[in-house]
Amino acid sequence: MTETTFKATVLYAEDDLSQRTVTSLELKRLGLEVTAVPDGEKACAALTKGPFDLVLTDIKMKPVDGFKVLAEARRRSPEAQVIVITGHGSIDSAVRAMKGGAFDYLTKPIEPEALQISIEKALERQRLLREVEQLRAQVRGKFSLDNIVYASSAFHNILDLVRKVGGTDASVLIQGESGTGKELIARAIHEASSRRDHPFVAVNCGALPEGLLESELFGHARGAFTGAVTQKRGLFEEARDGTIFLDEIGEMSPPLQVKLLRALQEGEVRRVGENRNIKINARVVAATNKDLRAEMQIGGFREDLYYRLNVFPIEIPPLRDRPDDILPLAERFLKLAHGKHKSKACRYSTQAAEALKAYRWHGNVRELEHAIERAVILAPNEEIGLDDLPPEVRTAGGAGPTIRPLDSVEREHILGVFAACGENQVETAKALGIGRNTLWRKLKEYGAPKSEATEKKKKLKRK
């Protein structure tokens, strides 16, 4: 039997004495801690006294049968894996038990090998469920309000809004520059809500072409378009009773805005290529770095959709407008990068700290994070000095400004952010708050690595 880090407990209910004796010995041989009872009534009583990892129960028992034991196990110990035992040919009972939440079924006479295989699978499933729950707990911890790093009163006020709206089902529109932490706030809203045990599904509306985005959001039928070889559920369905986060909502095309509005108004979606509607219950949190009111004036964004999304607005100020948050965030990023790269760097020099706080951080928190990771990699010892920071940050912490041509300053800044972002054009464009085509032209002008320029050309040709 597969080794486990704990001794699994099993509740075994069987009214046949000889069968109960033989199977109990087999269960103990497999290393399980066995509680054996002669009927369903005693099994239900045992379930009230403590949780079990496994429940093994015969179906035909009196006065309380195995279906009642199964239901009681699901109610009192939902993490327990239930295996039911049926007589030869009692397939209908097995099907009923599986529909009722049983993990597996065995038929009499019980073969030791079949028993062992079923138990191993049940324990493996329970192990995976525990791992999932641990990961959920980690995510909750990461995005819980108590673990969000800040020091400014501005961000304190934002978290107050998150607490207030978290307990409701109101739609939320988060506005702020690229890199300010809009997804962090969206996840915090989800974790502060009653929906936190359900999925959080994020989609970047600006990263996908219109047709593909519609399919992602609403799903599609098999054969709905070229390449749709199987039916696919949309993200609204995947989110179920959780939260769907529509990032960069301002990039969504007007035709798709109409379909989104209809879905939100009616609480239903229709997969591409189908003619039936599917009920949805996901909460909607949207985010944008655009001025949607200005977009409405020029016809770029629907007014009715704006008011549908903007039930509860939250605006995140740029990092340069909340300088008190810079050093606490820098400390958090230093700790993370130190562990990730096994670096010696674990603190900042006074000059480096002053430069970090003085710099304007046009790419906001994302640019700060990349700059710190770069500094951690470059730093030769425990202290990150001024020379380990990007050139544009170093200048911010200098004794006084050096008069240089504007194009020189721009070149140094863009290449510095490009390096801090690991030469990733998508991340760099987001950090700088400019379009990818603009960034590509600038990088080509400034002599960026040829591989990056070549990659961009290949992508454009494919389009």
C-alpha positions as CSV (number, residue, x, y, z in Angstrom):
1,M,0.0,0.0,0.0
2,T,1.2,3.6,-0.8
3,E,2.9,5.1,2.3
4,T,1.3,8.1,3.9
5,T,2.5,10.6,6.4
6,F,-0.4,9.8,8.7
7,K,-2.2,6.6,9.9
8,A,-5.5,6.8,8.0
9,T,-8.6,6.0,10.0
10,V,-11.5,3.9,8.6
11,L,-15.0,3.4,9.9
12,Y,-16.2,0.0,8.7
13,A,-19.9,-1.0,9.0
14,E,-20.9,-4.6,8.2
15,D,-23.7,-6.7,9.8
16,D,-22.2,-10.1,8.8
17,L,-19.8,-11.1,11.6
18,S,-17.6,-13.3,9.6
19,Q,-17.3,-10.8,6.8
20,R,-16.6,-8.0,9.3
21,T,-13.9,-10.0,11.0
22,V,-12.1,-11.0,7.8
23,T,-12.2,-7.5,6.2
24,S,-11.2,-5.8,9.5
25,L,-8.0,-7.9,9.6
26,E,-7.3,-7.0,5.9
27,L,-7.8,-3.3,6.7
28,K,-5.4,-3.5,9.6
29,R,-2.9,-5.4,7.4
30,L,-3.0,-2.4,5.1
31,G,-1.9,-0.2,8.0
32,L,-5.3,1.4,8.7
33,E,-6.7,2.3,12.1
34,V,-10.0,0.5,12.1
35,T,-13.3,1.2,13.9
36,A,-15.6,-1.7,13.0
37,V,-19.4,-1.6,13.9
38,P,-22.1,-4.2,13.3
39,D,-24.8,-1.9,11.8
40,G,-25.7,1.4,10.3
41,E,-27.1,2.9,13.5
42,K,-23.8,2.4,15.3
43,A,-21.9,3.8,12.2
44,C,-23.9,7.0,12.3
45,A,-23.3,7.3,16.1
46,A,-19.5,6.8,15.5
47,L,-19.6,9.6,12.9
48,T,-20.8,12.1,15.5
49,K,-17.7,11.4,17.7
50,G,-15.0,12.3,15.3
51,P,-13.9,12.5,11.6
52,F,-12.7,9.5,9.6
53,D,-10.5,9.5,6.5
54,L,-12.5,6.6,5.0
55,V,-15.9,5.1,5.5
56,L,-16.5,1.5,4.3
57,T,-20.1,0.5,4.6
58,D,-22.3,-2.4,3.5
59,I,-25.6,-1.3,1.8
60,K,-28.0,-3.8,3.1
61,M,-28.2,-3.4,6.9
62,K,-31.1,-3.1,9.3
63,P,-32.5,-0.9,10.8
64,V,-30.3,1.7,9.3
65,D,-28.9,0.9,5.8
66,G,-25.7,2.0,4.0
67,F,-27.4,4.9,2.2
68,K,-28.2,6.5,5.5
69,V,-24.6,6.0,6.6
70,L,-23.4,7.6,3.3
71,A,-25.7,10.6,3.8
72,E,-24.5,11.0,7.4
73,A,-20.9,10.8,6.4
74,R,-21.3,13.4,3.7
75,R,-23.0,15.7,6.3
76,R,-20.7,15.2,9.3
77,S,-17.4,14.4,7.6
78,P,-17.5,15.7,4.0
79,E,-13.8,15.2,3.6
80,A,-14.1,11.4,4.3
81,Q,-14.0,9.1,1.2
82,V,-16.9,6.6,1.3
83,I,-16.7,3.2,-0.3
84,V,-19.9,1.2,-0.4
85,I,-20.2,-2.6,-0.5
86,T,-23.0,-4.2,-2.5
87,G,-24.1,-7.8,-3.1
88,H,-23.4,-9.5,-6.4
89,G,-25.5,-8.0,-9.1
90,S,-26.8,-5.0,-7.1
91,I,-25.5,-2.5,-9.6
92,D,-28.6,-0.3,-9.2
93,S,-27.6,0.2,-5.5
94,A,-24.0,1.0,-6.5
95,V,-25.2,3.6,-9.0
96,R,-27.5,5.2,-6.4
97,A,-24.6,5.4,-3.9
98,M,-22.2,7.0,-6.4
99,K,-24.8,9.6,-7.2
100,G,-25.1,10.2,-3.5
101,G,-21.5,11.0,-3.2
102,A,-19.7,7.7,-2.7
103,F,-16.1,7.5,-4.0
104,D,-16.3,3.9,-5.1
105,Y,-18.1,0.6,-4.6
106,L,-17.1,-3.0,-4.1
107,T,-19.1,-6.2,-4.7
108,K,-19.2,-9.2,-2.4
109,P,-17.3,-11.3,-2.0
110,I,-14.6,-8.6,-1.4
111,E,-11.3,-9.4,-3.1
112,P,-8.3,-8.2,-1.1
113,E,-6.6,-6.8,-4.1
114,A,-9.7,-4.8,-5.2
115,L,-10.1,-3.6,-1.6
116,Q,-6.5,-2.4,-1.5
117,I,-6.7,-0.6,-4.9
118,S,-9.9,1.2,-4.0
119,I,-8.5,2.3,-0.6
120,E,-5.3,3.6,-2.2
121,K,-7.2,5.6,-4.8
122,A,-9.5,7.0,-2.0
123,L,-6.5,8.0,0.1
124,E,-4.8,9.6,-2.9
125,R,-7.9,11.6,-3.7
126,Q,-8.1,12.8,-0.1
127,R,-4.4,13.8,-0.2
128,L,-5.0,15.8,-3.3
129,L,-8.1,17.5,-1.8
130,R,-6.0,18.4,1.3
131,E,-3.3,19.9,-1.0
132,V,-5.9,21.9,-2.8
133,E,-7.3,23.2,0.4
134,Q,-3.7,24.2,1.6
135,L,-3.2,26.0,-1.7
136,R,-6.5,27.8,-1.3
137,A,-5.4,28.8,2.2
138,Q,-2.1,30.2,0.9
139,V,-3.9,32.2,-1.8
140,R,-6.4,33.5,0.8
141,G,-3.4,34.5,3.0
142,K,-1.6,36.2,0.1
143,F,-4.7,38.3,-0.9
144,S,-6.3,38.8,2.5
145,L,-6.5,42.4,3.6
146,D,-4.2,41.7,6.6
147,N,-1.3,40.7,4.2
148,I,-1.5,43.6,1.8
149,V,1.5,45.8,2.2
150,Y,0.9,49.6,2.5
151,A,1.6,52.6,4.7
152,S,-0.2,55.4,3.1
153,S,-3.6,56.8,4.2
154,A,-4.7,56.7,0.5
155,F,-4.3,52.9,0.3
156,H,-5.8,52.5,3.8
157,N,-8.9,54.2,2.4
158,I,-9.0,51.8,-0.5
159,L,-8.9,48.8,1.7
160,D,-11.8,50.3,3.8
161,L,-13.8,50.3,0.5
162,V,-12.8,46.7,-0.2
163,R,-14.1,45.7,3.2
164,K,-17.4,47.5,2.7
165,V,-18.1,46.1,-0.8
166,G,-16.7,42.7,-0.1
167,G,-19.8,41.7,1.8
168,T,-22.1,42.6,-1.0
169,D,-22.7,41.3,-4.6
170,A,-22.3,44.7,-6.1
171,S,-20.4,45.1,-9.4
172,V,-17.1,46.9,-8.9
173,L,-15.1,49.0,-11.4
174,I,-11.4,49.5,-10.4
175,Q,-9.6,52.4,-12.1
176,G,-5.9,53.2,-12.1
177,E,-2.8,53.3,-14.1
178,S,-1.1,50.1,-15.3
179,G,0.9,48.4,-12.5
180,T,-1.0,50.0,-9.6
181,G,-2.3,46.7,-8.3
182,K,-5.9,46.5,-9.8
183,E,-5.9,42.7,-9.8
184,L,-4.6,42.6,-6.2
185,I,-7.6,44.7,-5.2
186,A,-10.0,42.5,-7.3
187,R,-8.7,39.4,-5.5
188,A,-8.9,41.1,-2.1
189,I,-12.6,41.9,-2.9
190,H,-13.2,38.2,-3.7
191,E,-11.4,37.0,-0.6
192,A,-13.4,39.4,1.5
193,S,-16.7,38.1,0.1
194,S,-18.9,35.1,0.8
195,R,-17.8,33.8,-2.6
196,R,-14.2,33.2,-1.5
197,D,-14.6,29.4,-1.5
198,H,-15.6,29.5,-5.2
199,P,-13.4,30.3,-8.2
200,F,-11.7,33.6,-9.0
201,V,-11.4,33.7,-12.8
202,A,-9.4,36.5,-14.5
203,V,-9.3,37.5,-18.1
204,N,-7.4,40.3,-19.9
205,C,-9.8,41.8,-22.3
206,G,-7.0,43.6,-24.1
207,A,-4.9,40.6,-24.8
208,L,-7.3,38.7,-27.0
209,P,-8.9,39.5,-30.4
210,E,-12.7,40.0,-30.3
211,G,-13.7,36.6,-31.6
212,L,-11.4,34.7,-29.3
213,L,-12.5,36.8,-26.3
214,E,-16.1,36.1,-26.9
215,S,-15.4,32.4,-27.0
216,E,-13.4,32.7,-23.8
217,L,-16.1,34.6,-21.9
218,F,-19.2,32.7,-23.1
219,G,-17.8,29.4,-24.4
220,H,-18.5,27.7,-27.8
221,A,-20.2,24.7,-29.3
222,R,-18.4,22.0,-31.2
223,G,-17.9,23.1,-34.8
224,A,-18.9,26.7,-34.1
225,F,-15.8,27.9,-36.0
226,T,-12.7,26.5,-37.5
227,G,-10.7,24.8,-34.8
228,A,-13.6,24.4,-32.4
229,V,-13.2,20.6,-32.3
230,T,-14.8,20.2,-28.9
231,Q,-17.5,22.0,-26.8
232,K,-16.0,24.6,-24.4
233,R,-17.4,26.2,-21.3
234,G,-16.9,29.9,-21.0
235,L,-15.2,31.7,-18.1
236,F,-18.6,33.0,-16.8
237,E,-19.5,29.3,-16.4
238,E,-16.1,28.4,-15.0
239,A,-16.5,31.1,-12.3
240,R,-19.8,29.5,-11.2
241,D,-20.7,31.2,-7.9
242,G,-17.4,32.9,-7.6
243,T,-15.9,36.1,-9.2
244,I,-15.0,36.9,-12.7
245,F,-12.4,39.7,-13.1
246,L,-12.5,41.6,-16.4
247,D,-9.2,43.3,-16.7
248,E,-8.6,46.1,-19.3
249,I,-12.4,46.3,-19.9
250,G,-11.8,49.5,-21.8
251,E,-10.2,47.5,-24.6
252,M,-13.3,45.5,-25.3
253,S,-14.8,46.1,-28.7
254,P,-18.3,47.8,-28.9
255,P,-20.0,44.7,-30.4
256,L,-18.7,42.5,-27.6
257,Q,-19.7,45.2,-25.1
258,V,-23.3,44.7,-26.2
259,K,-23.2,40.9,-25.6
260,L,-21.5,41.5,-22.2
261,L,-24.2,44.0,-21.2
262,R,-27.0,41.5,-22.2
263,A,-25.3,38.8,-20.2
264,L,-25.1,41.0,-17.1
265,Q,-28.7,42.2,-17.4
266,E,-30.2,38.8,-17.9
267,G,-27.9,36.7,-15.9
268,E,-27.4,34.4,-18.8
269,V,-24.8,33.6,-21.5
270,R,-25.1,31.9,-24.8
271,R,-22.2,29.9,-26.1
272,V,-21.0,30.7,-29.6
273,G,-22.8,28.5,-32.1
274,E,-25.6,27.5,-29.7
275,N,-29.2,28.8,-29.4
276,R,-29.8,28.0,-25.7
277,N,-29.1,30.3,-22.8
278,I,-27.1,29.2,-19.7
279,K,-27.7,30.7,-16.3
280,I,-24.7,32.4,-14.6
281,N,-24.2,33.6,-11.1
282,A,-20.6,35.1,-11.0
283,R,-19.9,38.4,-9.5
284,V,-18.3,40.9,-11.9
285,V,-15.3,43.0,-11.0
286,A,-13.8,45.0,-13.9
287,A,-10.7,47.1,-14.2
288,T,-9.3,49.7,-16.6
289,N,-6.5,52.1,-17.0
290,K,-8.6,54.3,-19.4
291,D,-10.9,57.2,-18.6
292,L,-14.1,55.4,-19.5
293,R,-16.1,58.7,-19.3
294,A,-13.9,60.1,-22.0
295,E,-14.3,56.9,-24.0
296,M,-18.1,57.2,-23.7
297,Q,-17.9,60.7,-25.2
298,I,-16.2,59.5,-28.4
299,G,-18.3,56.3,-28.7
300,G,-15.5,53.9,-27.5
301,F,-17.4,52.6,-24.5
302,R,-21.1,52.1,-24.0
303,E,-22.8,54.3,-21.4
304,D,-25.2,51.6,-20.3
305,L,-22.4,49.1,-19.7
306,Y,-20.4,51.7,-17.8
307,Y,-23.2,52.3,-15.3
308,R,-23.8,48.5,-15.1
309,L,-20.2,48.0,-14.1
310,N,-19.6,51.2,-12.1
311,V,-22.0,50.3,-9.3
312,F,-19.1,50.6,-6.8
313,P,-16.1,52.5,-8.2
314,I,-12.6,52.2,-6.6
315,E,-9.8,54.4,-7.9
316,I,-6.2,53.4,-7.1
317,P,-3.8,56.4,-7.1
318,P,-0.4,55.9,-8.8
319,L,2.6,54.9,-6.6
320,R,4.2,58.4,-7.1
321,D,1.2,59.9,-5.3
322,R,1.5,57.6,-2.3
323,P,5.3,57.7,-1.6
324,D,4.8,56.2,1.9
325,D,4.1,52.9,0.2
326,I,7.3,52.7,-1.7
327,L,9.7,51.4,1.0
328,P,7.3,48.9,2.6
329,L,6.7,47.5,-0.9
330,A,10.4,47.5,-1.7
331,E,11.1,45.5,1.5
332,R,8.4,43.0,0.5
333,F,9.9,42.6,-3.0
334,L,13.4,42.3,-1.6
335,K,12.4,39.5,0.7
336,L,10.6,37.6,-2.2
337,A,13.5,38.1,-4.6
338,H,16.1,37.1,-1.9
339,G,14.3,33.8,-1.5
340,K,13.7,33.2,-5.2
341,H,17.2,33.8,-6.3
342,K,19.1,32.7,-3.2
343,S,20.9,36.0,-3.2
344,K,23.0,37.5,-0.4
345,A,21.2,40.8,-0.8
346,C,18.9,41.4,2.2
347,R,18.9,45.2,2.9
348,Y,19.2,48.6,1.3
349,S,21.8,51.2,1.8
350,T,20.6,54.6,2.9
351,Q,21.3,56.1,-0.5
352,A,19.5,53.3,-2.3
353,A,16.4,53.7,-0.1
354,E,16.4,57.5,-0.7
355,A,16.6,56.9,-4.4
356,L,13.8,54.4,-4.4
357,K,11.5,56.9,-2.6
358,A,12.5,59.8,-4.8
359,Y,11.9,58.1,-8.1
360,R,8.6,58.8,-9.8
361,W,7.8,55.1,-10.7
362,H,5.8,55.8,-13.9
363,G,5.3,52.0,-14.2
364,N,4.0,51.9,-10.6
365,V,4.3,48.8,-8.4
366,R,5.1,46.5,-11.3
367,E,8.1,48.7,-12.3
368,L,9.2,48.8,-8.6
369,E,9.0,45.0,-8.3
370,H,11.1,44.4,-11.5
371,A,13.7,47.0,-10.4
372,I,14.1,45.3,-7.0
373,E,14.5,41.9,-8.6
374,R,17.1,43.2,-10.9
375,A,19.0,44.9,-8.0
376,V,18.9,41.6,-6.0
377,I,20.5,39.8,-8.9
378,L,23.2,42.4,-9.4
379,A,24.1,43.1,-5.8
380,P,27.4,41.4,-4.9
381,N,26.9,41.4,-1.2
382,E,24.2,41.8,1.5
383,E,23.5,45.4,0.9
384,I,21.8,46.8,-2.2
385,G,23.6,50.0,-3.1
386,L,22.9,52.9,-5.4
387,D,24.9,51.3,-8.2
388,D,22.7,48.2,-8.1
389,L,19.6,50.2,-9.0
390,P,18.5,51.0,-12.6
391,P,20.2,54.2,-14.0
392,E,17.0,56.3,-13.9
393,V,16.4,55.4,-10.3
394,R,20.0,56.2,-9.4
395,T,19.6,59.7,-10.9
396,A,16.5,60.3,-8.8
397,G,18.6,59.8,-5.6
398,G,21.5,62.0,-6.7
399,A,22.7,65.2,-5.1
400,G,21.1,67.3,-7.9
401,P,19.7,67.1,-11.4
402,T,22.1,66.8,-14.4
403,I,20.8,68.8,-17.4
404,R,20.6,66.4,-20.3
405,P,18.7,66.3,-23.6
406,L,15.1,64.9,-23.2
407,D,15.7,62.1,-25.7
408,S,18.7,60.9,-23.7
409,V,16.6,60.8,-20.5
410,E,13.8,59.0,-22.3
411,R,16.3,56.5,-23.9
412,E,17.9,55.7,-20.5
413,H,14.5,55.3,-18.8
414,I,12.9,53.0,-21.4
415,L,16.0,50.8,-21.7
416,G,16.3,50.7,-17.9
417,V,12.6,49.6,-17.5
418,F,13.1,47.1,-20.4
419,A,16.1,45.5,-18.5
420,A,14.2,45.5,-15.2
421,C,11.3,43.7,-16.9
422,G,13.6,40.9,-18.2
423,E,13.5,42.3,-21.8
424,N,9.8,41.3,-21.9
425,Q,8.0,43.8,-24.2
426,V,4.5,43.1,-22.9
427,E,5.6,43.8,-19.3
428,T,7.7,46.8,-20.3
429,A,4.8,48.4,-22.2
430,K,2.5,47.9,-19.2
431,A,5.1,49.3,-16.8
432,L,5.7,52.4,-19.0
433,G,2.0,52.9,-19.8
434,I,2.6,53.0,-23.6
435,G,1.4,50.8,-26.5
436,R,3.5,47.8,-27.6
437,N,3.9,49.3,-31.1
438,T,5.3,52.5,-29.7
439,L,7.6,50.5,-27.4
440,W,8.9,48.4,-30.3
441,R,9.7,51.5,-32.4
442,K,11.6,53.0,-29.4
443,L,13.5,49.8,-28.7
444,K,14.5,49.6,-32.4
445,E,15.6,53.2,-32.4
446,Y,17.6,52.7,-29.2
447,G,19.3,49.5,-30.4
448,A,17.5,46.9,-28.3
449,P,18.6,43.3,-28.7
450,K,17.9,42.0,-32.2
451,S,16.2,38.9,-31.0
452,E,13.5,41.1,-29.5
453,A,13.0,43.1,-32.7
454,T,13.0,39.9,-34.8
455,E,10.4,38.3,-32.5
456,K,8.2,41.4,-32.9
457,K,8.4,41.2,-36.7
458,K,7.5,37.6,-36.7
459,K,4.5,38.2,-34.6
460,L,3.4,41.0,-36.9
461,K,3.8,38.8,-39.9
462,R,1.7,36.0,-38.3
463,K,-1.0,38.6,-37.7
